[in-house]
Amino acid sequence: MRAHAVDAALDDVVIVNTCAVTNEALRQAGQQIRKLRRENPDARIIVTGCAAQIDPERFANMSEVDHVIGNAEKMRSETFRSLARSLGQRQGGEADGACVGEGAGDGAGNPNSLATTGSNRLQVDDIMSLRDTASHMIEGFGNRARAYVQVQNGCDHRCTFCIIPFGRGPSRSVPAGNVVRQIEKLVDNGHGEIVLTGVDITDYGADLPGEQSLGTLCRQILRHVPRLQRLRLSSIDSVECDAHLLDVIATEPRLMPHLHLSLQAGDDMILKRMKRRHLRADSIRFCQDVRRLRPDVVFGADLIAGFPTETEAMFDNTLQLIADCGLTYLHVFPFSPRQGTPAAKMPQLPRQEVKARAARLRAKGDEALGQYLSAQTGRRIEVMLESANSGRTPHFSEVSFDFDEVCANRTYMPGSLLDVRVSGHDGRRLSGEVISIER
């Protein structure tokens, strides 16, 4: 979006990319928009993202908002060019016209046209009609070691707590050749680590011709971009992992040994009520199988506390899953009913109980993380530099350090690999000393 706005010479605008995961996210979006208007009284405010896609009128009715664009529209350069023309007309004193400038679409059902309402402020098409993922070429992420590449968008599943499929549309994949070319460009521009992202990346390839999957994509990336130092995966659904992906995990040292799993719960009844496609035993078995293939792997996971109807015994099963799967990094979410989802209509737990269970999960997660970090003390680990005095290990642990005489009077860019001896930790991240510079 930033690249499109810059290319279109959109000046004095604020783009707000909203989230729709929870009702709290909606509340915070509105709060932030009002704050931005107070801080930027003369700027044009453009709202987009999942919340804007699902409920565009909500934002169009805010006096602080000038334009609302959908998730498909925000990825199209023409959207931003037409906005620039429209805003130029308004700022030039012309009458308030359509926010879509000439050439933006035919207005007669063409999928490339931008649907507007009578207020001429909405550009939101039907996301469920999309069949292609924008193959946008992002050339850089500023002065960062890590860059993110979207390889998939949308979701074909219907978990009862989740509204996101209605904000992102059906699952669709970026062709492998486009992904490889983008990663080549990012590596050329100095990014040493690439993270493959998407809404449901383990569903990658199902809509592409031939036998494409996340595992085959990783193979192609690592084969065709030999200068790429590190490849990571964002959150994966273990039930969708095929033999190709497991083989890459086992045999490719440049695929980092850190996997973040979309587990959500550790009780079978709750998993069924969530409409997940795995059971507790499946999660445990997957972690055991991957550890046999890659003994040094570490796991993170998303877990929801206080899902509707969750009893204390059901919650204990989720709590115990941390140890049974050997989880290290937790993303804990207190359940929040999202209007429009089946889970919002289920019998809810008291908010205080939900928050208390989330706190217990986080405490257990902090304990597991502390044990893992303590086990790293004294080890020599390869760290990728991210800032002047910190970086990440292959297992995604953050490490802080002071450059000693080995590195004196030399400047190292993010993406440099350092040999670091771990000396301790503070419960959240490691500390150590740089021994040598690898490259």
Secondary structure in CASP SS format (residue, H / E / C, confidence):
PFRMAT SS
TARGET T0000
AUTHOR 0000-0000-0000
METHOD secondary structure of the structure
MODEL  1
M C 1.00
R H 1.00
A H 1.00
H H 1.00
A H 1.00
V H 1.00
D H 1.00
A C 1.00
A C 1.00
L C 1.00
D C 1.00
D C 1.00
V E 1.00
V E 1.00
I E 1.00
V E 1.00
N E 1.00
T E 1.00
C C 1.00
A C 1.00
V C 1.00
T C 1.00
N H 1.00
E H 1.00
A H 1.00
L H 1.00
R H 1.00
Q H 1.00
A H 1.00
G H 1.00
Q H 1.00
Q H 1.00
I H 1.00
R H 1.00
K H 1.00
L H 1.00
R H 1.00
R H 1.00
E H 1.00
N C 1.00
P C 1.00
D C 1.00
A C 1.00
R E 1.00
I E 1.00
I E 1.00
V E 1.00
T E 1.00
G E 1.00
C H 1.00
A H 1.00
A H 1.00
Q H 1.00
I H 1.00
D C 1.00
P H 1.00
E H 1.00
R H 1.00
F H 1.00
A H 1.00
N C 1.00
M C 1.00
S C 1.00
E C 1.00
V C 1.00
D C 1.00
H E 1.00
V E 1.00
I E 1.00
G C 1.00
N C 1.00
A C 1.00
E H 1.00
K H 1.00
M H 1.00
R C 1.00
S H 1.00
E H 1.00
T H 1.00
F H 1.00
R H 1.00
S H 1.00
L H 1.00
A H 1.00
R H 1.00
S H 1.00
L H 1.00
G H 1.00
Q H 1.00
R H 1.00
Q H 1.00
G C 1.00
G C 1.00
E C 1.00
A C 1.00
D C 1.00
G C 1.00
A C 1.00
C C 1.00
V C 1.00
G C 1.00
E C 1.00
G C 1.00
A C 1.00
G C 1.00
D C 1.00
G C 1.00
A C 1.00
G C 1.00
N C 1.00
P C 1.00
N C 1.00
S C 1.00
L C 1.00
A C 1.00
T C 1.00
T C 1.00
G C 1.00
S C 1.00
N C 1.00
R C 1.00
L E 1.00
Q E 1.00
V C 1.00
D C 1.00
D C 1.00
I H 1.00
M H 1.00
S H 1.00
L C 1.00
R C 1.00
D C 1.00
T C 1.00
A C 1.00
S C 1.00
H C 1.00
M C 1.00
I C 1.00
E C 1.00
G C 1.00
F C 1.00
G C 1.00
N C 1.00
R C 1.00
A C 1.00
R E 1.00
A E 1.00
Y E 1.00
V E 1.00
Q E 1.00
V C 1.00
Q E 1.00
N E 1.00
G C 1.00
C C 1.00
D C 1.00
H C 1.00
R C 1.00
C C 1.00
T C 1.00
F C 1.00
C C 1.00
I C 1.00
I C 1.00
P H 1.00
F H 1.00
G H 1.00
R H 1.00
G C 1.00
P C 1.00
S C 1.00
R E 1.00
S E 1.00
V C 1.00
P C 1.00
A H 1.00
G H 1.00
N H 1.00
V H 1.00
V H 1.00
R H 1.00
Q H 1.00
I H 1.00
E H 1.00
K H 1.00
L H 1.00
V H 1.00
D H 1.00
N C 1.00
G C 1.00
H C 1.00
G C 1.00
E E 1.00
I E 1.00
V E 1.00
L E 1.00
T E 1.00
G C 1.00
V C 1.00
D C 1.00
I H 1.00
T H 1.00
D H 1.00
Y C 1.00
G C 1.00
A C 1.00
D C 1.00
L C 1.00
P C 1.00
G C 1.00
E C 1.00
Q C 1.00
S C 1.00
L H 1.00
G H 1.00
T H 1.00
L H 1.00
C H 1.00
R H 1.00
Q H 1.00
I H 1.00
L H 1.00
R H 1.00
H H 1.00
V C 1.00
P C 1.00
R C 1.00
L C 1.00
Q C 1.00
R E 1.00
L E 1.00
R E 1.00
L E 1.00
S C 1.00
S C 1.00
I E 1.00
D C 1.00
S H 1.00
V H 1.00
E H 1.00
C C 1.00
D C 1.00
A H 1.00
H H 1.00
L H 1.00
L H 1.00
D H 1.00
V H 1.00
I H 1.00
A H 1.00
T H 1.00
E C 1.00
P C 1.00
R C 1.00
L E 1.00
M C 1.00
P C 1.00
H E 1.00
L E 1.00
H E 1.00
L E 1.00
S E 1.00
L E 1.00
Q E 1.00
A C 1.00
G C 1.00
D C 1.00
D H 1.00
M H 1.00
I H 1.00
L H 1.00
K H 1.00
R H 1.00
M H 1.00
K C 1.00
R C 1.00
R C 1.00
H C 1.00
L C 1.00
R H 1.00
A H 1.00
D H 1.00
S H 1.00
I H 1.00
R H 1.00
F H 1.00
C H 1.00
Q H 1.00
D H 1.00
V H 1.00
R H 1.00
R H 1.00
L H 1.00
R C 1.00
P C 1.00
D C 1.00
V C 1.00
V E 1.00
F E 1.00
G E 1.00
A E 1.00
D E 1.00
L E 1.00
I E 1.00
A E 1.00
G C 1.00
F C 1.00
P C 1.00
T C 1.00
E C 1.00
T C 1.00
E H 1.00
A H 1.00
M H 1.00
F H 1.00
D H 1.00
N H 1.00
T H 1.00
L H 1.00
Q H 1.00
L H 1.00
I H 1.00
A H 1.00
D H 1.00
C H 1.00
G C 1.00
L E 1.00
T E 1.00
Y E 1.00
L E 1.00
H E 1.00
V E 1.00
F E 1.00
P E 1.00
F C 1.00
S C 1.00
P C 1.00
R C 1.00
Q C 1.00
G C 1.00
T C 1.00
P H 1.00
A H 1.00
A H 1.00
K H 1.00
M C 1.00
P C 1.00
Q C 1.00
L C 1.00
P C 1.00
R H 1.00
Q H 1.00
E H 1.00
V H 1.00
K H 1.00
A H 1.00
R H 1.00
A H 1.00
A H 1.00
R H 1.00
L H 1.00
R H 1.00
A H 1.00
K H 1.00
G H 1.00
D H 1.00
E H 1.00
A H 1.00
L H 1.00
G H 1.00
Q H 1.00
Y H 1.00
L H 1.00
S H 1.00
A H 1.00
Q H 1.00
T C 1.00
G C 1.00
R C 1.00
R E 1.00
I E 1.00
E E 1.00
V E 1.00
M E 1.00
L E 1.00
E E 1.00
S E 1.00
A C 1.00
N C 1.00
S E 1.00
G E 1.00
R E 1.00
T C 1.00
P C 1.00
H C 1.00
F C 1.00
S C 1.00
E E 1.00
V E 1.00
S E 1.00
F E 1.00
D E 1.00
F C 1.00
D C 1.00
E C 1.00
V C 1.00
C C 1.00
A C 1.00
N C 1.00
R C 1.00
T C 1.00
Y C 1.00
M C 1.00
P C 1.00
G C 1.00
S C 1.00
L E 1.00
L E 1.00
D E 1.00
V E 1.00
R E 1.00
V E 1.00
S E 1.00
G E 1.00
H E 1.00
D C 1.00
G C 1.00
R C 1.00
R C 1.00
L E 1.00
S E 1.00
G E 1.00
E E 1.00
V E 1.00
I E 1.00
S E 1.00
I E 1.00
E C 1.00
R C 1.00
END
